Amino acid sequence: SPEIYEELLRALSQELLAQGKQLILPYDNLENIDSMHLTDFFRMIRDYLQIEGIHFIFMGPPSCLGALETYPQAHSTFSQPIVLGPLNSYHVLEILKKRCNSLTIPEGTYLSPYEETTVTWLYETLNNIRFAFKVLEDTMLSTEQQAPCKITMHEIKAVQEKEKQAIFSTLTQHETKIITILLDVTGKITMTDLAQRTGILPTNLRHPIKDLLDKGLITVTTSDKDRRKKYVRISDNTYLRLFYSTSK
């Protein structure tokens, strides 16, 4: 229960304070929680935030501040937010270099497994460091029998073509129509617009949209001004988006 959890936190903080230590609890990926549930979350943990000796760090997009501001009792316990700027390709290369260096054997000879220009293109195209690294990881795993080798766009395109074929082989006729339309769209479109472009009745869109969501191929969002209005787009974390970017 929340009461027992609070008692445990207080007991832990007192024990740490007695040793001259304090506890830091990070909460990452707040973008995965919609604003309504995020507000409820802050309301639920408000009392925990004020326990002496425990510090909370919340990480997410600036939009998370709106969810916090709707609950002043919790908002008043927070310090001023630190807004981080986006990473540039130089930072991404430095992070990747440190990751690779941490995996090297001191007595061995290090060979960079990627071309820097390829990594730069991936990040600037996807604007998503996690998915860019995932693409590199998948490509390295598929070419490990050729190691040592350096990952270039040639290897990446070969892997993503296989991924694209695997994805389309699992789609129904309606799902294929939806994906084909969304790949030609810059950004998001409304469900009404999608129905018109695909020729699929709005009532018949429900099931293929749900299946595509479950497969992680699309993202559906709701309008802030009109909760009845929904938008749909290709997910950023899918090989379909990458394949389309490289084929243009």
C-alpha positions as CSV (number, residue, x, y, z in Angstrom):
1,S,0.0,0.0,0.0
2,P,1.1,3.7,-0.4
3,E,1.3,4.0,3.4
4,I,3.7,1.1,3.8
5,Y,5.8,2.3,0.8
6,E,6.1,5.7,2.4
7,E,7.1,4.2,5.8
8,L,9.8,2.2,4.0
9,L,11.2,5.3,2.2
10,R,11.2,7.3,5.5
11,A,13.0,4.4,7.3
12,L,15.5,4.1,4.5
13,S,16.2,7.8,4.4
14,Q,16.7,8.0,8.1
15,E,19.2,5.1,7.9
16,L,21.1,6.7,5.1
17,L,21.1,10.1,6.9
18,A,22.6,8.5,10.0
19,Q,25.5,7.3,7.7
20,G,25.9,10.8,6.2
21,K,24.4,9.6,2.9
22,Q,21.3,10.5,0.9
23,L,19.2,8.8,-1.8
24,I,18.6,9.8,-5.4
25,L,15.7,8.3,-7.3
26,P,15.6,9.0,-11.0
27,Y,12.5,8.7,-13.1
28,D,13.3,8.6,-16.8
29,N,11.2,8.4,-20.0
30,L,8.2,10.5,-18.7
31,E,7.3,11.0,-22.4
32,N,5.8,7.5,-22.3
33,I,3.1,8.6,-19.9
34,D,0.2,10.8,-21.2
35,S,-0.4,14.1,-19.4
36,M,-3.5,13.0,-17.5
37,H,-1.8,9.9,-16.0
38,L,1.3,11.9,-15.4
39,T,-0.7,14.4,-13.3
40,D,-2.2,11.5,-11.3
41,F,1.3,10.2,-10.8
42,F,2.6,13.5,-9.4
43,R,-0.5,13.6,-7.1
44,M,0.2,10.1,-5.8
45,I,3.9,10.7,-4.9
46,R,3.5,14.3,-3.6
47,D,4.1,13.2,0.0
48,Y,7.2,11.1,-1.0
49,L,8.7,14.2,-2.6
50,Q,9.0,15.9,0.8
51,I,10.8,13.1,2.6
52,E,14.1,14.5,4.0
53,G,17.2,12.9,2.5
54,I,15.6,11.7,-0.7
55,H,16.0,13.5,-3.9
56,F,13.9,12.8,-7.1
57,I,15.1,13.5,-10.6
58,F,12.4,13.5,-13.3
59,M,13.5,13.3,-17.0
60,G,11.2,13.9,-19.9
61,P,10.2,16.5,-22.6
62,P,9.2,20.1,-21.7
63,S,5.5,19.1,-22.2
64,C,5.7,17.2,-18.9
65,L,5.8,20.6,-17.1
66,G,2.2,21.1,-18.1
67,A,1.1,18.0,-16.2
68,L,3.0,19.2,-13.1
69,E,1.6,22.7,-13.2
70,T,-2.0,21.4,-13.1
71,Y,-1.3,20.2,-9.6
72,P,0.1,23.1,-7.6
73,Q,0.6,21.2,-4.4
74,A,3.2,19.0,-6.1
75,H,4.6,21.7,-8.3
76,S,5.5,23.8,-5.3
77,T,7.9,21.1,-4.1
78,F,10.0,21.2,-7.3
79,S,13.0,23.3,-8.0
80,Q,13.3,25.1,-11.3
81,P,13.6,22.7,-14.2
82,I,16.8,22.4,-16.2
83,V,16.0,22.4,-19.9
84,L,18.7,20.6,-21.9
85,G,19.3,21.4,-25.5
86,P,19.3,18.7,-28.2
87,L,22.4,16.6,-28.9
88,N,24.3,17.4,-32.1
89,S,26.1,14.8,-34.2
90,Y,29.4,15.6,-32.4
91,H,27.9,14.6,-29.0
92,V,26.4,11.4,-30.5
93,L,29.8,10.4,-31.9
94,E,31.5,11.0,-28.5
95,I,28.9,8.9,-26.7
96,L,29.3,6.1,-29.2
97,K,33.1,6.3,-29.0
98,K,33.0,6.0,-25.2
99,R,30.6,3.0,-25.4
100,C,32.9,1.2,-27.8
101,N,36.0,2.1,-25.8
102,S,34.4,0.6,-22.7
103,L,34.0,-2.7,-24.5
104,T,37.6,-2.9,-25.8
105,I,40.3,-5.3,-24.4
106,P,43.3,-3.3,-23.1
107,E,45.8,-5.6,-24.8
108,G,43.8,-5.6,-28.1
109,T,43.9,-3.4,-31.1
110,Y,40.8,-1.3,-31.4
111,L,39.1,-1.0,-34.8
112,S,36.2,1.4,-35.1
113,P,33.2,-0.7,-36.2
114,Y,31.4,2.3,-38.0
115,E,32.0,5.2,-40.3
116,E,31.5,8.5,-38.6
117,T,29.7,10.0,-41.6
118,T,27.2,7.1,-41.5
119,V,26.5,7.7,-37.8
120,T,26.1,11.4,-38.4
121,W,23.7,10.8,-41.3
122,L,21.6,8.3,-39.2
123,Y,21.2,10.7,-36.3
124,E,20.5,13.8,-38.4
125,T,17.9,11.8,-40.4
126,L,16.2,10.0,-37.5
127,N,16.8,12.7,-34.8
128,N,16.6,9.9,-32.3
129,I,19.8,8.6,-30.7
130,R,18.3,5.4,-29.3
131,F,16.9,4.3,-32.6
132,A,20.1,5.3,-34.4
133,F,22.1,3.1,-32.1
134,K,19.5,0.3,-32.5
135,V,20.0,0.5,-36.3
136,L,23.8,0.2,-35.8
137,E,23.4,-2.7,-33.4
138,D,21.1,-4.6,-35.8
139,T,23.5,-4.1,-38.6
140,M,26.5,-5.1,-36.6
141,L,24.8,-8.3,-35.5
142,S,23.9,-9.2,-39.1
143,T,27.5,-8.7,-40.3
144,E,29.3,-10.2,-37.3
145,Q,30.5,-13.1,-39.4
146,Q,32.4,-10.6,-41.6
147,A,34.1,-9.0,-38.6
148,P,36.2,-7.0,-38.3
149,C,34.3,-4.7,-40.7
150,K,33.2,-1.1,-40.7
151,I,29.4,-0.3,-40.9
152,T,28.5,1.9,-43.8
153,M,25.2,2.8,-45.5
154,H,25.6,-0.2,-47.8
155,E,25.3,-2.6,-44.9
156,I,22.5,-0.6,-43.2
157,K,20.4,-0.5,-46.4
158,A,20.8,-4.3,-46.8
159,V,19.5,-4.9,-43.3
160,Q,16.7,-2.4,-43.5
161,E,15.5,-3.9,-46.8
162,K,15.1,-7.3,-45.1
163,E,13.4,-5.6,-42.1
164,K,11.0,-3.8,-44.5
165,Q,10.1,-7.0,-46.3
166,A,9.5,-8.8,-43.0
167,I,7.2,-6.0,-41.8
168,F,5.1,-5.9,-45.0
169,S,4.8,-9.7,-45.0
170,T,2.8,-9.5,-41.8
171,L,0.4,-6.7,-42.9
172,T,-3.2,-7.2,-44.1
173,Q,-4.5,-5.4,-47.1
174,H,-6.0,-2.5,-45.1
175,E,-2.8,-2.2,-43.0
176,T,-0.7,-2.1,-46.1
177,K,-2.9,0.7,-47.5
178,I,-2.6,2.7,-44.3
179,I,1.2,2.3,-44.1
180,T,1.6,3.2,-47.7
181,I,-0.3,6.5,-47.3
182,L,1.4,7.4,-44.1
183,L,4.9,6.9,-45.7
184,D,4.0,9.6,-48.2
185,V,2.8,12.1,-45.6
186,T,5.1,14.5,-43.9
187,G,4.2,14.5,-40.2
188,K,0.7,13.4,-39.0
189,I,-2.8,13.4,-40.5
190,T,-6.2,13.1,-39.0
191,M,-8.1,9.8,-38.9
192,T,-10.7,11.5,-41.2
193,D,-8.1,12.4,-43.7
194,L,-6.6,8.9,-43.5
195,A,-10.0,7.3,-44.2
196,Q,-10.4,9.5,-47.3
197,R,-7.0,8.8,-48.7
198,T,-7.2,5.0,-48.2
199,G,-10.8,4.7,-49.2
200,I,-11.4,2.7,-46.0
201,L,-14.6,3.6,-44.0
202,P,-13.8,5.2,-40.6
203,T,-15.6,2.3,-38.8
204,N,-13.3,-0.1,-40.6
205,L,-10.2,1.7,-39.6
206,R,-10.4,0.8,-35.9
207,H,-9.1,-2.8,-36.1
208,P,-6.1,-2.2,-38.5
209,I,-5.1,0.9,-36.6
210,K,-5.1,-1.1,-33.3
211,D,-3.1,-3.9,-34.9
212,L,-0.5,-1.4,-36.3
213,L,-0.2,0.2,-32.9
214,D,0.4,-3.1,-31.3
215,K,3.1,-3.8,-33.8
216,G,4.8,-0.4,-33.0
217,L,4.5,0.8,-36.6
218,I,2.3,3.9,-36.0
219,T,1.7,6.5,-33.4
220,V,-1.8,7.9,-32.5
221,T,-2.2,11.2,-30.6
222,T,-5.2,13.2,-29.5
223,S,-5.7,16.9,-30.2
224,D,-5.2,19.1,-27.2
225,K,-8.1,21.4,-28.2
226,D,-10.6,18.6,-29.3
227,R,-10.2,15.3,-27.5
228,R,-12.4,13.7,-30.2
229,K,-9.9,14.5,-32.9
230,K,-7.1,12.0,-33.4
231,Y,-3.9,12.1,-35.5
232,V,-1.9,9.2,-36.8
233,R,1.7,9.0,-38.2
234,I,4.4,6.4,-38.8
235,S,6.3,5.7,-35.7
236,D,9.8,7.2,-35.5
237,N,11.2,3.9,-34.1
238,T,10.5,1.8,-37.1
239,Y,12.6,0.6,-40.1
240,L,9.8,1.8,-42.4
241,R,10.7,5.4,-41.5
242,L,14.4,4.8,-42.1
243,F,13.8,3.0,-45.3
244,Y,11.6,5.8,-46.7
245,S,14.3,8.4,-45.7
246,T,17.1,6.5,-47.6
247,S,14.9,5.9,-50.7
248,K,14.0,9.5,-51.2
